[in-house]
Amino acid sequence: MSGMAVIRALPEQLINQIAAGEVVDRPAAALKELVENSVDAGATRIDIDLAGGGVQLMRIADNGAGIARDELPLALARHATSKIASLDDLESIGSLGFRGEALASIAAVSRFALTSRARGAAHAWRIEAEGGRIESTKPAALSEGTTVTVQELYFNTPARRKFLRTEGTEYGHCDEAIRRLALAHPQVAFAVRHNGRAQLNVPAQSPSERVAAMLGDAFIVTAATVSAEAGILRLHGWGARPAYAENRTGRAGRDAQYVFVNGRFVRDRVITHALRAAYRDVLHHDAQPSYVLWLSVDPRAVDVNVHPTKIEVRFRDSGAVHEFVRHALDKALSSTAQQQAPVSAATRLGVPSSYAPQSFSQESMQAAAFTQPDRTAAWQRNADLRQANAQGALGLRAGESLAFYQTLFGASGPAPAPAALPQAAEGGPPPLGFALAQLHGVYILAQNRDGLVLVDMHAAHERILYEKLKATYKERVPVQPLLLPQGFTAERLEVATVEEHGDTLREIGFDLGVLSPTSLAVRGVPSLLAQADATALARAVLRDLREFGGSRVLTEQRDELFSTMACHGAVRANRSLSVAEMNALLREMEETERAGQCNHGRPTWYQLTLKELDALFMRGR
């Protein structure tokens, strides 16, 4: 038949060049693959030299295990690797690399040289390649480990080289790749030079030291520590507190979001959703959270063989991972025992200080005493303030502010308010101190052991009411039966979700029934959302169940309602409070989770330290 296309095998060099388009689409991608090889080889130090944004030169030298002479040609062959040998290995990958494509792909589009000295070998050996043409091995001089040199990247693929950006842009991508690798592996020392200039030099460090080196000391000082373990899952790291979500680390927004799964930087939809859910209650509007988190999971429970760049993963039980990550970060952010003070107001005014956020640990709450004898005596002399410390929970004339919501709690009444803190040691004040006065009917001025505390009383009370509402409905979600069940045409996947997750749906307040293989009926919805579009709500919940294994849509809508209710129920501006009521509000703040921010993510209080106050008035100069 004339004109029929002829099927032919592609030359090996062309295959490698095609693969290079996927695996090493820019210098940063090649750099990532080479550094990961060094980490897999057990290197404790990696030296990186770049020129021209990585296009002209990349040299990566490590002190790892090295490669034997006979294996050097194989190292540049496609699908040759030391990291997996069977399907079982592929299903439980513990290394960063495993495809056996990177070196062959890079060598196919560059002038490439690999020099290595295996441990115990008498000397080193070198193999070179140009545009994929591999030469024979030669003796070389190298004290230990492996050195890979890549010159003139994409010299033989001009179409690919045209897609590269400026030198500064390409180096920026290389810098971010190095930053991710350095954060992922703090046990490895990194030294980086670009165009002969030193850019980074960090020794082997602890995770906290490495994070401080890469993101700044302020991030570690102000972030919440995350540490959780459940079965095969373990999460540790740091999440920026909401008061610092605008990123006082010098790196804004999404640039300071790092998640590592088994030592590999990933962008995973399930984890990202879980992190956003954890921050949802405390993050202001569209501000981006910042975090550095390491997730460890049994390699058999995660599939890293999803994409050639290995930046995507797939969890075998994504729902369990989602809930674990969300709960771990939510607990860290809401823990009163780790609550950090918002940024100092004096610092925001430009007053020089050595401000460090104060710890809200129970130890510091109980032992809050002044070191200066005169100030201790002043507190002890103030009998009125000491009496205020024993005030109970803030009533705020419940008939005025909470009557509207009384029916929500049934006969049991509102959730009990937290008990007042015990008297601080030696007559010292509690963390938020004692109220002094109101300012313009909006702010509470209080004196604590460190200086002056300013509290937005409406925002603070809003958070307290919001947390009480959530606690009341934490375990039970009443179902509101519909007078007329609402039927709707459903996809087969939605029907299957109802059949599979029937118990879960009932727990969160839904009564859904299967009418046919392609239709469902909504018979009941959560009572708090009785006015919502039942069909749209059901579809959203079913989609959420499929994607994350548990409903977040319902929780988000319910909490949004609670937030509105709390906003309307909180004390209003220009409301005059007695000293006793102000102190009761301060005590409840100290006992309430996430009390540092209102429901909308705004800070509820600021600290002005005595040192900062002295600086304002130039005392001691």
MOQUIQUI-V348167 format. One record per backbone hydrogen bond with DSSP energy under -1.0 kcal/mol. CO is the residue of the C=O (numbers start at 1). NH is the residue of the N-H. Records with the same first field share a line. If there is no record, write none. Layout:
BEGIN
CO=NH, NH
END
This chain:
BEGIN
1=4
11=15
12=16
13=17
14=18
15=19
16=20
17=21
19=22, 23
20=24
26=29, 30
27=31
28=32
29=33
30=34
31=35
32=36
33=37
34=38
35=39
36=40
37=41
38=43
39=42
41=65
44=189
45=63
46=191
47=61
48=193
49=59
50=195
51=56, 57
52=55
55=153
56=152
57=51
58=150
59=49
60=148
61=47
65=119
69=72
71=75
74=77
77=80
86=90
87=91
89=92
100=79
101=105
102=106
103=107
104=108
106=109
107=132
109=154
110=131
111=151
112=129
113=149
114=127
115=147
116=125
118=121
124=140
125=116
126=138
127=114
128=135
129=112
130=133
133=130
138=126
145=117
146=62
147=115
148=60
149=113
150=58
151=111
152=155
154=157
157=161
158=162
161=164
166=170
167=171
168=172
169=173
170=174
171=175
172=176
173=177
174=178
175=179
176=180
177=181
178=182
179=183
180=184
181=185
185=188
186=205
189=46
190=202
191=48
192=199, 200
193=50
194=197
197=194
200=192
202=190
206=210
207=211
208=212
209=213
210=214
211=215
212=216
217=221
218=222
219=223
224=239
226=237
228=235
230=233
233=230
234=296
235=228
236=294
237=226
238=292
239=224
241=244
242=245
244=247
252=255
253=256
254=257
256=291
258=293
259=266
260=295
261=264
264=261
268=272
269=273
270=274
271=275
272=276
273=277
274=278
275=279
276=280
279=282, 283
284=287
290=240
291=258
292=238
293=260
294=236
295=262
296=234
298=301
299=302
301=316
303=314
304=306
307=310
311=267
314=303
317=321
318=322
319=323
320=324
321=325
322=326
323=327
324=328
325=329
326=330
327=331
328=332
329=333
330=334
331=335
335=338
336=339
344=348
345=349
346=351
347=350
361=365
362=366
363=367
366=425
367=369
372=376
373=377
374=378
375=379
376=380
377=381
381=383
382=386
383=387
384=388
385=389
387=390
388=391
397=400, 401
398=402
402=405
403=406
405=408
406=409
410=413
424=427
425=428
430=433
434=447
437=445
439=442, 443
441=574
442=457
443=439
444=455
445=436, 437
446=453
447=434
450=610
451=448
452=608
453=446
454=606
455=444, 457
456=460
457=461
458=462
459=463
460=464
461=465
462=466
463=467
464=468
465=469
466=470
467=471
468=472
469=473
471=474
478=527
480=525
486=522
488=520
491=495
492=496
493=497
494=498
495=499
496=500
497=501
501=505
502=506
503=507
504=508
505=510
506=509
511=523, 524
513=521
516=519
518=490
519=515, 516
520=488
521=513
522=486
523=482
524=511
525=480
526=529
527=530
529=532
533=537
534=538
535=539
536=540
537=541
538=542
539=543
540=544
541=545
542=546
543=547
544=548
545=549
552=556
553=557
554=558
555=559
556=560
557=561
558=562
559=563
560=564
561=565
562=566
563=567
564=568
565=569
566=570
572=575
578=582
579=583
580=584
581=585
582=586
583=587
584=588
585=589
586=590
592=595
594=597
596=604
598=601
602=598
604=456
606=454
608=452
609=613
610=614
611=615
612=616
613=617
614=619
615=618
618=621
END
